[in-house]
């Protein structure tokens, strides 16, 4: 009777595993968050083409669509509980790719001052270099965005949107809002860069002490 009970238990576990697999496969919205992120990446060349052709109404509409996909993919991932490792890396890459491309193109078209784009790129390159150093030195992969970093992203998105809107409607409030958004981008870029530097200085000190203590204890 014991072999039969083991076989029955194994069959029961197998049935549960197959049921879970069928449930996950039958969810038609399972990959929707990542698909929305990929869609945002695919919108980049169309946005660039519209700006270079001076079709600013179209470029503004495409940028709004890109912003909606950014909001939807995070919301759907939380609702559907489909937060994947791919999505965690792909979403910020899509945001940076889109914003960086637009900053370069708008600077080329003399719609955004070059100093703003240089600051934005300098900060992003600095964060990438520091993240690589952290991973190589102490094996840290997580590099969570700070509140200043999130505010800076909002400022960059707002700046791009208002710059595009300014080419459609040169109302006084749009002109004033454009200046404020660009100034906020500069201030928050510097502030977030300094804040990341402060975080890195603390992280580089902590793991080194722990690893040293561990090596000492192993002796």
N, C-alpha and C positions, 0 to 999 in steps of 0.2 A: 504493500500500500504506500510505502514511503516514496518509491520512484514515481508512482502515479501522481502523488500529491505535488512532488517537485515539478513534474511535467505540466500539471494543471496550473501551478503558480507561474511558471515560465510563460505559458500560453496567455495567461491573464495579463501579465506585464507587457507581452508583445502586442496584445490587442489595444491596451492603453496607449502605447507608443505610436501604433499605426493611427489611432484615432486623433492624437495630437498632431501628427504630421498632416493628416487630411484636413484638419481644421485650419492649420496655418496656410496650407496651399489653397484652400477654398476662399480665403480672404482676398477679395479683389483689390482692396486698398492697401495691401501689405507694402508694396513698393512705391506707393504714391509720393511720400515725402522725398525720396531720393530722385524720383522722376521729375518732380518740381524743381529740385536743385539743378539737375542736368538741363532742364528747360531754361533756367536762368543763365546758365553758362552759354547755351546756344543762342540766347538773345543778344549776346555781346557783339558779334559781327554785324547784325542788323542795326543795332544802335549806332555803331561806329559809322556804318554806311549812311544812315539817315542824317547824322550830324555833318559829315563831310559834304553831303549833298544839300546841306542847309534846309533840310525838311524837319524843322524843330518841333512842329506840332506832332509829327509822327514819332520823333525821338522821345519827346516828353511822354507820349502815350505808352511807348514800349518800356520806358523806365518805370512808369507806374505799374505796369504789368509785372516787371521784374521784382518790384517791391512787394507786390501782392503774393507772388510765389514764395518770396522769402518769409513772409508772415505765415502763409499757409503751411509750408513744409514743417516748420517747427510746431505749429498748432496740431497738425495731423499726427506728427510723431508722438506727441504727448498723449493725445486722445486714443490713438490706436496702440500705444505702448510699443512702437516699432523703432526705437532708438538703436540704430546699428553703428558699428565701428566705422563703416564706410561713410555713413551720414555725418558722424561727428567730425570727420576730417574734410569731407566734401563740401559741407555747407560754408565754413569759413573760407575755403579756397575759392568757392564760387563768388562769395561777396568781395574778396580782395581782387580777384581777377576782373570782375565787372567794374568796380570802383577805380582800380588803378588804370584800367584801359580808358575809362571815360575821362579821368583827370588828365591823362596824356593827350588824348584827342582834343579836349576842350582847351588845353594849354596851347596846343598846336594851332587851334583856330583863334587864339588870343581872346578866349572868353573867360579863362581863369588865369590869374597871375602865376608866372613861373615859380615864384618863391613858395607859393602854397603847395604846388605839386612836388617841388624838391623836398619840402618838409615832410609831406605825406610819405613819399617814397623812402626818404632817409630813415624815418621812424620804422616803417615796415621792414626794411632791409636789416636794420639794427635788431629788431625783435627776432627775425629769422636766424641771424647769426648767433645771438645770445641763446636761443632755443637749441641750436645745434651744439653749442659749447656745453650747455647744461646736460644734454643727452650724452655727449662724449665723455664729459668729466665725471658726472655722478649718476648717469643712467636715468635721469628724469625725463619722462615723456610728456607729462601733463604740464601745460602752461596756460592756465585759465585766464581769460580776459578779466581785467579789473573794471571797476565802475567807470574810471576815466577812459578806458579803452572802448567800452560800450557807448559812452557819451560821445566819444570822438567819431565812432562809426555813424551814429545818428547825425552828427554835425556834417560829416562828409556826404551822406545821402541827401540831407536837406540842401547842402550847398549845390550839389549837382542838379537837383530838381529845380531849385530857384534860378540857377544860371540858365537852364533850358527854358524855364517859364519866362524869363526876362527877354528871351528872343521872340517870344510870342506876344507878350503884353508888357510894355514898358511903363506900367502904372507906377506912380511914386512909391506906393507901399511895396511893390515888387523890387524896385531899385534899392530901397532901404533894407528890405529883408535879405537881398542878395549880399549887401555889404556886411550885414550882421552875421550871416551864415558863414561867409568866408573868414571873417575875423574869429568867429567861434572855432572854426576848423583849425586855424593857426594856433590859438591858445590851447585847445584841447589836445592837439597833436604834441605840443611841447610838454604839457602837463602829464599826459599819459606816458610819454617816453621817459620822463623823469621818474614817474611812479613805477614803471616796469624796471628801471635801473635800480631803484630802491629795493624792490621785491627780489631781484636777482642777487643783490649783495647779501641779503639775508639768507637766501636759499644756498648760495655757494658756501656760506659759513657753517650752516647746520649739518649738511650731509658729510662734509669733510671731517667734522668733529666726531660724528657717529662712526664713520668708517675707520677713523684712527683708533677710537676706543675698541672697535671690534677687532682690529688687527692686533692691538695690544693685548686683549684678552685671549686671543688665539695663541699667543706666545706662551 
